Amino acid sequence: MPDSPAAPRSRSRRLPFAAAIAATATVLVFTGCSQAVPVETAPLASDPGCAAVVVRLPDALAKDTEAEQPQRETNAQGSGAWGEPASVILRCGAEAPGPTTDRCVSVNGVDWVIDESDAPNYLFTTYGRTPAVEVFVDNDVVSGTTVINELAAAVSVIPAGSGCTTLDETFDDTTG
């Protein structure tokens, strides 16, 4: 009979120990995974062009450099993010910008309007493509030029209907 009281005690000790092991394992599993980057869905994110862009996004930006930014999971359709914490966020499905006085550059066949008002954080928006793609870049972490250069191949699947023009080109076209 002396064995019977010990059996329930050892079993009762095993339950908290097993629970502690399970809790520790759960914490380890979730600590190893980074959370999805919260991104506000763009108005036209469900456009098929955005799906074509997203499947072509690179797994890292500035790869093999000290500024390398690995791709992260996002919580929004038509989006992408890179870096820990996220230093680059892409949103496909934005409204196409109209004429602007902001700087417009062409990189690998893709025209981008650059909003520099919050430097060193820059907003690059494709110009002449519908839907438009917006890319937010923390230029203190990774070069905006590098980012738009490396995203050009993915973004170029949305056909260009027009492109950047200069004031000189506009006057040349009208005086003709």
Backbone as a chain_set.jsonl record, in Angstrom:
{"seq": "MPDSPAAPRSRSRRLPFAAAIAATATVLVFTGCSQAVPVETAPLASDPGCAAVVVRLPDALAKDTEAEQPQRETNAQGSGAWGEPASVILRCGAEAPGPTTDRCVSVNGVDWVIDESDAPNYLFTTYGRTPAVEVFVDNDVVSGTTVINELAAAVSVIPAGSGCTTLDETFDDTTG", "coords": {"N": [[0.788, -1.207, 0.0], [2.072, 1.281, 0.429], [2.957, 2.227, -2.015], [0.799, 3.241, -3.455], [-0.042, 5.963, -2.591], [2.132, 7.433, -3.546], [2.062, 7.268, -6.324], [-0.091, 8.953, -7.344], [1.022, 11.438, -6.606], [3.432, 11.655, -8.145], [2.38, 11.651, -10.712], [0.883, 13.983, -10.589], [2.945, 15.789, -10.366], [4.114, 15.507, -12.863], [2.273, 16.634, -14.661], [2.293, 19.572, -14.342], [4.969, 19.915, -15.102], [4.979, 18.918, -17.723], [3.219, 20.764, -18.854], [4.727, 23.09, -18.56], [6.89, 22.495, -20.255], [5.519, 22.339, -22.704], [4.59, 24.989, -22.91], [7.032, 26.356, -23.026], [8.046, 25.333, -25.429], [6.15, 26.341, -27.205], [6.601, 29.109, -26.947], [9.222, 29.23, -27.963], [8.804, 28.423, -30.615], [7.167, 30.501, -31.61], [8.814, 32.69, -31.197], [10.809, 32.355, -33.021], [9.622, 32.961, -35.379], [8.838, 35.731, -37.396], [6.417, 38.318, -37.131], [3.704, 39.085, -39.373], [3.995, 41.9, -41.516], [2.118, 44.759, -40.988], [0.119, 46.164, -43.442], [-1.646, 48.635, -45.166], [-4.21, 47.852, -47.348], [-4.155, 48.619, -50.783], [-6.432, 50.533, -52.858], [-6.963, 49.272, -55.382], [-5.966, 46.704, -55.161], [-6.839, 44.138, -55.766], [-6.654, 43.883, -58.471], [-5.743, 41.99, -61.346], [-3.183, 42.52, -62.339], [-1.717, 43.19, -60.099], [-1.46, 40.762, -58.758], [0.227, 39.495, -60.549], [2.508, 41.054, -60.213], [3.176, 40.626, -57.483], [3.843, 37.865, -57.362], [6.269, 37.93, -58.578], [8.04, 39.246, -56.969], [11.209, 39.909, -55.461], [13.147, 37.755, -53.255], [14.827, 39.021, -51.569], [16.154, 42.304, -51.062], [18.79, 44.424, -52.178], [20.585, 42.371, -52.163], [23.257, 40.32, -50.977], [24.765, 42.393, -49.931], [25.81, 44.66, -47.316], [23.528, 45.992, -46.654], [21.441, 44.28, -47.11], [18.062, 43.281, -47.361], [15.806, 41.077, -46.225], [12.887, 39.43, -47.568], [9.619, 39.837, -46.186], [6.621, 38.569, -44.691], [3.36, 39.877, -45.345], [0.223, 41.388, -44.302], [-1.64, 42.049, -46.194], [-3.358, 42.018, -49.314], [-1.731, 42.164, -52.488], [0.72, 43.259, -51.712], [4.077, 43.812, -50.42], [6.98, 43.36, -48.342], [10.148, 44.203, -46.924], [12.979, 43.633, -44.827], [14.001, 43.879, -41.35], [13.401, 45.694, -38.698], [10.679, 46.373, -41.015], [11.888, 48.03, -43.799], [11.292, 48.59, -46.344], [8.325, 48.884, -48.09], [5.908, 47.675, -50.252], [3.083, 48.517, -52.149], [0.735, 47.42, -54.269], [-1.752, 48.519, -56.527], [-2.485, 51.087, -56.14], [-3.923, 54.322, -56.809], [-3.326, 55.668, -60.008], [-0.923, 58.207, -60.453], [-1.532, 61.599, -61.467], [-0.557, 64.313, -63.662], [2.365, 65.915, -62.401], [4.584, 67.96, -60.444], [6.553, 66.8, -59.071], [9.694, 65.057, -58.897], [10.46, 62.845, -61.548], [11.622, 59.764, -62.571], [13.223, 57.43, -64.781], [13.775, 54.048, -64.511], [15.265, 51.187, -65.499], [13.267, 50.861, -67.502], [10.93, 51.454, -66.151], [8.92, 54.049, -65.027], [9.081, 56.318, -62.345], [7.562, 58.364, -59.927], [8.83, 60.498, -57.51], [8.338, 61.139, -54.181], [9.7, 63.255, -52.051], [9.202, 64.51, -49.705], [9.261, 63.61, -47.067], [11.862, 62.999, -46.396], [14.453, 61.18, -44.782], [12.775, 59.196, -45.705], [11.271, 57.866, -48.459], [8.748, 57.989, -50.993], [8.054, 56.143, -53.711], [6.291, 56.087, -56.699], [4.838, 54.325, -59.317], [4.661, 55.634, -62.612], [2.355, 56.172, -65.191], [1.324, 53.629, -65.317], [-1.361, 51.411, -64.736], [-2.946, 49.35, -62.482], [-1.248, 51.571, -60.19], [1.96, 51.218, -58.556], [3.155, 51.576, -55.329], [6.049, 52.328, -53.467], [7.47, 52.424, -50.408], [10.352, 53.62, -48.906], [12.899, 53.415, -46.513], [15.454, 55.319, -46.609], [17.667, 55.566, -45.018], [18.307, 53.04, -44.309], [18.371, 51.348, -46.589], [19.232, 51.906, -49.986], [17.11, 53.878, -51.951], [17.316, 54.003, -54.722], [18.546, 51.558, -55.327], [16.497, 49.838, -54.503], [14.232, 50.474, -56.233], [15.389, 49.837, -58.631], [15.781, 47.07, -58.356], [13.161, 46.212, -58.1], [12.004, 46.772, -60.489], [11.756, 44.8, -62.554], [9.673, 43.122, -61.619], [7.552, 44.967, -61.38], [7.271, 45.848, -63.974], [5.553, 44.126, -65.31], [3.044, 45.15, -65.33], [1.531, 46.851, -67.828], [2.865, 49.784, -69.424], [1.269, 52.828, -70.038], [1.909, 55.4, -70.483], [4.564, 57.789, -69.893], [7.189, 59.435, -67.997], [7.637, 62.901, -68.589], [9.437, 65.814, -69.576], [9.388, 69.345, -68.965], [10.368, 70.635, -71.212], [9.916, 68.665, -73.19], [7.135, 68.621, -73.201], [6.472, 71.197, -74.164], [7.717, 71.016, -76.682], [6.116, 69.073, -77.889], [3.67, 70.4, -78.122], [4.197, 72.589, -79.657], [5.028, 71.728, -82.009]], "CA": [[0.0, 0.0, 0.0], [2.83, 2.504, 0.429], [3.19, 2.713, -3.372], [-0.341, 3.913, -4.043], [-0.062, 7.421, -2.463], [3.203, 8.061, -4.326], [1.707, 7.297, -7.736], [-0.772, 10.191, -7.706], [1.899, 12.598, -6.47], [4.35, 11.762, -9.278], [1.576, 12.018, -11.864], [0.525, 15.394, -10.458], [4.156, 16.557, -10.663], [4.37, 15.433, -14.302], [1.373, 17.528, -15.401], [2.851, 20.931, -14.453], [6.223, 19.854, -15.855], [4.607, 18.784, -19.138], [2.647, 22.053, -19.269], [5.849, 24.032, -18.677], [7.617, 22.128, -21.488], [4.68, 22.743, -23.84], [4.601, 26.449, -22.974], [8.364, 26.752, -23.492], [8.135, 24.99, -26.853], [5.315, 27.294, -27.931], [7.316, 30.385, -26.965], [10.35, 29.098, -28.884], [8.303, 28.378, -31.998], [6.697, 31.818, -32.018], [9.904, 33.665, -31.192], [11.58, 32.139, -34.237], [8.869, 33.468, -36.535], [8.502, 37.138, -37.285], [5.021, 38.578, -37.434], [3.425, 39.724, -40.655], [4.068, 43.36, -41.519], [0.799, 45.324, -41.288], [0.112, 47.072, -44.588], [-2.997, 48.996, -45.588], [-4.47, 47.393, -48.711], [-4.412, 49.685, -51.751], [-7.802, 50.427, -53.391], [-7.082, 48.385, -56.547], [-5.065, 45.57, -54.898], [-7.36, 42.898, -56.344], [-6.412, 43.892, -59.914], [-4.884, 40.873, -61.728], [-1.809, 42.995, -62.512], [-1.045, 43.147, -58.792], [-1.082, 39.366, -58.503], [1.4, 39.236, -61.391], [3.644, 41.74, -59.59], [3.521, 40.001, -56.202], [4.524, 36.571, -57.549], [7.607, 38.188, -59.126], [8.844, 40.018, -56.03], [12.442, 39.222, -55.051], [13.186, 37.267, -51.875], [15.641, 39.972, -50.793], [16.595, 43.51, -51.776], [20.201, 44.738, -51.887], [21.134, 41.048, -51.827], [24.703, 40.15, -50.878], [25.415, 43.617, -49.47], [25.547, 44.839, -45.882], [22.183, 46.561, -46.524], [20.463, 43.289, -47.573], [16.761, 43.307, -46.692], [15.051, 39.877, -46.583], [11.447, 39.618, -47.752], [8.779, 39.526, -45.036], [5.203, 38.333, -44.948], [2.494, 41.016, -45.041], [-1.157, 41.002, -44.025], [-2.522, 42.687, -47.168], [-3.286, 41.596, -50.708], [-1.019, 43.067, -53.388], [1.754, 44.001, -50.995], [5.326, 43.144, -50.098], [7.79, 44.095, -47.363], [11.508, 43.7, -46.756], [13.749, 44.179, -43.721], [13.58, 43.591, -39.97], [12.012, 45.962, -39.056], [10.448, 46.642, -42.436], [12.447, 49.282, -44.311], [10.715, 48.764, -47.676], [6.96, 48.36, -48.188], [5.336, 47.831, -51.585], [1.631, 48.376, -52.262], [0.23, 47.462, -55.639], [-3.168, 48.821, -56.573], [-2.711, 52.5, -55.832], [-4.428, 55.138, -57.909], [-2.244, 56.189, -60.847], [-0.782, 59.655, -60.277], [-1.702, 62.462, -62.63], [0.584, 65.21, -63.861], [2.944, 66.371, -61.146], [5.868, 68.662, -60.516], [7.538, 65.969, -58.368], [10.706, 64.459, -59.766], [10.075, 61.594, -62.196], [12.81, 59.128, -63.139], [13.016, 56.157, -65.46], [14.753, 53.06, -64.06], [15.03, 49.885, -66.151], [12.016, 50.857, -68.256], [9.793, 51.807, -65.299], [8.958, 55.439, -64.594], [8.706, 56.485, -60.944], [7.455, 59.69, -59.344], [9.455, 60.417, -56.197], [7.902, 62.092, -53.162], [10.837, 63.421, -51.139], [8.772, 65.432, -48.647], [9.505, 63.034, -45.744], [13.224, 62.452, -46.444], [15.015, 60.188, -45.687], [11.783, 58.211, -46.137], [10.813, 58.266, -49.787], [7.648, 57.259, -51.612], [8.189, 56.006, -55.156], [5.032, 55.623, -57.282], [4.992, 54.143, -60.765], [3.952, 56.625, -63.407], [1.941, 55.675, -66.496], [0.869, 52.237, -65.201], [-2.587, 51.26, -63.963], [-2.845, 50.148, -61.277], [0.095, 52.031, -59.831], [2.651, 50.551, -57.455], [3.839, 52.488, -54.408], [7.115, 51.709, -52.686], [7.97, 53.268, -49.323], [11.722, 53.201, -48.62], [13.684, 54.122, -45.499], [16.738, 55.479, -47.285], [18.742, 55.423, -44.036], [18.591, 51.605, -44.182], [18.684, 50.806, -47.911], [19.127, 52.922, -51.032], [15.902, 53.883, -52.766], [17.708, 53.695, -56.099], [18.735, 50.105, -55.382], [15.193, 49.199, -54.359], [13.407, 50.567, -57.443], [16.097, 49.101, -59.67], [15.539, 45.639, -58.172], [11.732, 45.931, -58.222], [11.55, 47.129, -61.84], [11.353, 43.616, -63.322], [8.352, 42.682, -61.147], [6.573, 46.015, -61.656], [7.111, 46.047, -65.421], [4.501, 43.276, -65.878], [1.886, 46.023, -65.561], [1.913, 47.615, -69.024], [2.958, 51.249, -69.352], [0.448, 53.547, -70.997], [2.593, 56.678, -70.713], [5.785, 57.872, -69.104], [7.636, 60.748, -67.542], [8.029, 63.887, -69.597], [9.999, 67.034, -69.011], [8.707, 70.541, -69.419], [10.822, 70.862, -72.589], [9.221, 67.713, -74.074], [5.747, 69.04, -73.276], [6.397, 72.331, -75.073], [8.059, 70.56, -78.018], [4.972, 68.348, -78.434], [2.558, 71.285, -78.401], [4.546, 73.615, -80.647], [5.285, 70.943, -83.062]], "C": [[0.833, 1.275, 0.0], [3.054, 3.05, -0.965], [2.018, 3.533, -3.914], [-0.381, 5.423, -3.781], [1.014, 8.104, -3.296], [2.831, 8.195, -5.79], [0.946, 8.566, -8.098], [0.123, 11.412, -7.583], [2.826, 12.736, -7.677], [3.594, 12.147, -10.546], [1.204, 13.507, -11.785], [1.744, 16.288, -10.682], [4.439, 16.568, -12.158], [3.495, 16.408, -15.089], [1.909, 18.958, -15.452], [4.152, 20.951, -15.252], [5.938, 19.772, -17.353], [4.024, 20.097, -19.663], [3.746, 23.092, -19.453], [6.654, 23.762, -19.942], [6.826, 22.583, -22.707], [4.677, 24.263, -23.997], [5.936, 26.964, -23.494], [8.51, 26.475, -24.978], [7.325, 25.971, -27.694], [6.014, 28.647, -28.041], [8.477, 30.319, -27.951], [9.899, 29.096, -30.334], [7.899, 29.771, -32.452], [7.787, 32.872, -31.991], [10.714, 33.534, -32.467], [10.893, 32.682, -35.474], [8.596, 34.948, -36.345], [7.051, 37.327, -37.705], [4.89, 39.235, -38.797], [3.478, 41.239, -40.5], [2.672, 43.898, -41.842], [0.903, 46.363, -42.405], [-1.346, 47.373, -44.927], [-3.168, 48.606, -47.056], [-4.778, 48.581, -49.615], [-5.794, 49.471, -52.38], [-7.976, 49.434, -54.542], [-6.215, 47.127, -56.4], [-5.551, 44.266, -55.508], [-7.213, 42.844, -57.866], [-5.467, 42.736, -60.264], [-3.419, 41.285, -61.951], [-1.03, 42.947, -61.206], [-0.626, 41.728, -58.433], [0.161, 39.013, -59.31], [2.656, 39.896, -60.817], [4.11, 40.961, -58.363], [4.254, 38.669, -56.393], [5.936, 36.741, -58.096], [8.517, 38.964, -58.165], [10.076, 39.234, -55.586], [12.407, 38.809, -53.583], [14.055, 38.147, -50.974], [15.939, 41.168, -51.688], [18.0, 43.839, -51.304], [20.94, 43.461, -51.48], [22.66, 41.045, -51.897], [25.448, 41.456, -50.587], [25.144, 43.73, -47.97], [24.166, 45.433, -45.636], [21.097, 45.561, -46.936], [19.213, 43.295, -46.696], [15.97, 42.066, -47.119], [13.555, 40.175, -46.685], [10.71, 39.148, -46.504], [7.358, 39.25, -45.505], [4.433, 39.601, -44.59], [1.083, 40.509, -44.782], [-2.134, 41.534, -45.066], [-2.282, 42.141, -48.575], [-2.511, 42.627, -51.52], [0.093, 43.845, -52.72], [3.002, 43.148, -50.789], [6.09, 43.997, -49.101], [9.14, 43.413, -47.237], [12.139, 44.385, -45.551], [13.148, 43.863, -42.37], [14.139, 44.676, -39.072], [11.895, 46.37, -40.524], [10.979, 48.015, -42.827], [11.938, 49.59, -45.712], [9.327, 48.126, -47.654], [6.427, 48.694, -49.568], [3.835, 47.622, -51.487], [1.257, 48.489, -53.724], [-1.262, 47.738, -55.565], [-3.495, 50.248, -56.177], [-3.304, 53.2, -57.059], [-3.234, 55.683, -58.692], [-2.141, 57.699, -60.667], [-1.009, 60.401, -61.59], [-0.464, 63.313, -62.822], [1.058, 65.784, -62.533], [4.222, 67.15, -61.394], [6.94, 67.903, -59.734], [8.503, 65.368, -59.38], [10.218, 63.113, -60.286], [11.312, 61.018, -62.873], [12.419, 57.823, -63.806], [14.146, 55.217, -65.055], [14.384, 51.713, -64.663], [13.661, 49.805, -66.818], [10.772, 51.159, -67.433], [9.973, 53.244, -64.838], [8.382, 55.541, -63.183], [8.635, 57.962, -60.601], [7.972, 59.561, -57.918], [8.932, 61.534, -55.301], [9.0, 62.128, -52.109], [10.479, 64.272, -49.919], [9.032, 64.914, -47.236], [10.899, 62.405, -45.673], [13.77, 62.268, -45.034], [14.067, 59.036, -46.03], [11.187, 58.701, -47.448], [9.651, 57.39, -50.233], [7.866, 57.305, -53.118], [6.869, 55.451, -55.676], [5.23, 55.487, -58.784], [4.139, 55.176, -61.482], [3.616, 56.006, -64.76], [1.487, 54.23, -66.479], [-0.368, 52.2, -64.31], [-2.857, 49.782, -63.76], [-1.399, 50.547, -61.004], [0.645, 51.198, -58.672], [3.356, 51.627, -56.641], [4.895, 51.707, -53.639], [7.626, 52.736, -51.685], [9.35, 52.744, -48.948], [12.322, 54.072, -47.521], [15.103, 54.186, -46.046], [17.925, 55.454, -46.318], [19.174, 53.969, -43.902], [19.054, 51.018, -45.506], [18.428, 51.886, -48.956], [17.833, 52.777, -51.833], [16.188, 53.548, -54.215], [17.897, 52.196, -56.281], [17.383, 49.4, -55.377], [14.391, 49.278, -55.654], [14.072, 49.877, -58.627], [15.767, 47.612, -59.577], [14.063, 45.258, -58.265], [11.201, 46.169, -59.636], [11.069, 45.92, -62.639], [9.962, 43.144, -62.912], [7.272, 43.683, -61.556], [6.295, 46.147, -63.149], [6.082, 45.113, -66.052], [3.193, 44.043, -66.042], [2.271, 46.921, -66.731], [1.909, 49.129, -68.789], [2.084, 51.859, -70.427], [1.039, 54.899, -71.35], [3.833, 56.686, -69.84], [6.09, 59.289, -68.688], [7.933, 61.637, -68.748], [8.638, 65.07, -68.868], [9.195, 68.205, -69.546], [9.095, 70.849, -70.873], [10.093, 69.947, -73.559], [7.768, 68.123, -74.255], [5.599, 70.196, -74.25], [6.751, 71.937, -76.499], [6.886, 69.855, -78.671], [3.84, 69.286, -78.834], [2.896, 72.329, -79.476], [4.879, 73.008, -81.998], [5.647, 70.903, -84.345]], "O": [[0.309, 2.308, -0.416], [3.322, 4.244, -1.105], [2.217, 4.421, -4.743], [-0.739, 6.149, -4.708], [0.829, 9.247, -3.715], [3.248, 9.153, -6.44], [1.302, 9.213, -9.083], [-0.002, 12.341, -8.381], [2.992, 13.844, -8.187], [4.119, 12.896, -11.37], [1.21, 14.205, -12.799], [1.601, 17.423, -11.138], [4.96, 17.558, -12.671], [3.948, 16.956, -16.094], [1.975, 19.521, -16.545], [4.409, 21.898, -15.995], [6.569, 20.462, -18.153], [4.307, 20.494, -20.794], [3.702, 23.886, -20.393], [7.058, 24.7, -20.628], [7.395, 23.149, -23.641], [4.754, 24.764, -25.118], [5.978, 27.892, -24.301], [9.048, 27.306, -25.711], [7.763, 26.384, -28.768], [6.019, 29.261, -29.109], [8.693, 31.268, -28.704], [10.546, 29.702, -31.188], [8.246, 30.186, -33.557], [7.686, 33.868, -32.708], [11.257, 34.529, -32.949], [11.531, 32.845, -36.514], [8.175, 35.378, -35.271], [6.53, 36.582, -38.534], [5.825, 39.853, -39.306], [3.058, 41.788, -39.481], [2.098, 43.53, -42.867], [1.678, 47.314, -42.316], [-2.179, 46.467, -44.969], [-2.36, 48.987, -47.904], [-5.571, 49.451, -49.254], [-6.275, 48.339, -52.428], [-9.034, 48.816, -54.662], [-5.78, 46.552, -57.398], [-4.745, 43.367, -55.745], [-7.609, 41.857, -58.486], [-4.486, 42.517, -59.554], [-2.517, 40.469, -61.767], [0.174, 42.693, -61.204], [0.447, 41.52, -57.866], [1.048, 38.315, -58.817], [3.75, 39.343, -60.929], [5.297, 40.671, -58.22], [5.195, 38.377, -55.655], [6.721, 35.793, -58.08], [9.646, 39.3, -58.522], [9.995, 38.027, -55.36], [11.725, 39.431, -52.769], [14.013, 38.019, -49.751], [15.972, 41.053, -52.913], [18.358, 43.563, -50.158], [21.79, 43.465, -50.589], [23.263, 41.683, -52.76], [26.614, 41.608, -50.949], [24.338, 42.977, -47.423], [23.677, 45.383, -44.507], [19.941, 45.953, -47.096], [19.291, 43.312, -45.467], [15.506, 42.002, -48.257], [13.028, 41.045, -45.992], [11.119, 38.19, -45.849], [6.96, 39.66, -46.595], [4.797, 40.314, -43.655], [0.784, 39.338, -45.016], [-3.345, 41.478, -44.848], [-1.152, 41.846, -48.963], [-2.621, 43.827, -51.27], [0.384, 44.974, -53.115], [2.979, 41.929, -50.962], [5.881, 45.207, -49.017], [9.26, 42.202, -47.421], [11.879, 45.557, -45.28], [11.949, 43.611, -42.248], [15.308, 44.578, -38.701], [12.891, 46.672, -41.181], [10.577, 49.033, -42.263], [12.117, 50.698, -46.217], [9.17, 46.973, -47.251], [6.481, 49.843, -50.007], [3.363, 46.688, -50.838], [1.444, 49.536, -54.344], [-1.952, 47.26, -54.665], [-4.65, 50.577, -55.91], [-3.192, 52.719, -58.187], [-2.244, 56.11, -58.099], [-3.151, 58.4, -60.722], [-0.714, 59.894, -62.673], [0.57, 63.057, -62.205], [0.255, 66.098, -61.655], [4.858, 67.007, -62.438], [8.103, 68.306, -59.727], [8.175, 65.194, -60.554], [9.629, 62.332, -59.539], [11.972, 61.701, -63.656], [11.423, 57.195, -63.449], [15.322, 55.536, -65.228], [13.321, 51.164, -64.373], [12.974, 48.79, -66.708], [9.663, 51.123, -67.966], [11.029, 53.619, -64.326], [7.353, 54.946, -62.864], [9.536, 58.728, -60.942], [7.602, 58.633, -57.199], [9.064, 62.717, -55.618], [9.207, 61.164, -51.372], [11.366, 64.704, -49.184], [9.026, 65.702, -46.291], [11.101, 61.407, -44.981], [13.561, 63.127, -44.177], [14.495, 58.021, -46.579], [10.666, 59.814, -47.531], [9.579, 56.208, -49.897], [7.863, 58.377, -53.723], [6.373, 54.452, -55.155], [5.722, 56.402, -59.444], [3.054, 55.543, -61.031], [4.471, 55.394, -65.401], [1.281, 53.65, -67.544], [-0.425, 52.861, -63.273], [-2.986, 49.032, -64.728], [-0.459, 49.941, -61.518], [-0.1, 50.569, -57.92], [4.06, 52.477, -57.186], [4.665, 50.574, -53.215], [8.147, 53.785, -52.065], [9.508, 51.549, -48.696], [12.264, 55.301, -47.582], [15.859, 53.218, -45.954], [19.07, 55.334, -46.754], [20.278, 53.69, -43.435], [20.029, 50.267, -45.542], [17.504, 52.687, -48.815], [17.508, 51.697, -52.327], [15.386, 52.88, -54.868], [17.456, 51.63, -57.281], [17.156, 48.475, -56.155], [13.912, 48.252, -56.136], [13.389, 49.387, -59.526], [15.505, 46.967, -60.592], [13.747, 44.089, -58.489], [10.066, 45.802, -59.941], [10.06, 46.016, -63.339], [9.152, 42.798, -63.773], [6.203, 43.291, -62.022], [5.19, 46.522, -63.541], [5.757, 45.282, -67.227], [2.326, 43.629, -66.811], [3.238, 47.677, -66.635], [1.073, 49.668, -68.064], [2.145, 51.46, -71.59], [0.713, 55.477, -72.387], [4.119, 55.718, -69.136], [5.344, 60.22, -68.989], [8.415, 61.174, -69.782], [8.377, 65.291, -67.685], [8.41, 68.053, -70.482], [8.255, 71.272, -71.667], [9.689, 70.387, -74.636], [7.222, 67.988, -75.35], [4.692, 70.185, -75.082], [6.157, 72.459, -77.443], [6.667, 70.008, -79.873], [3.119, 69.002, -79.79], [2.004, 72.881, -80.12], [4.995, 73.713, -83.0], [5.753, 69.821, -84.923]]}, "num_chains": 1, "name": "protein.A"}
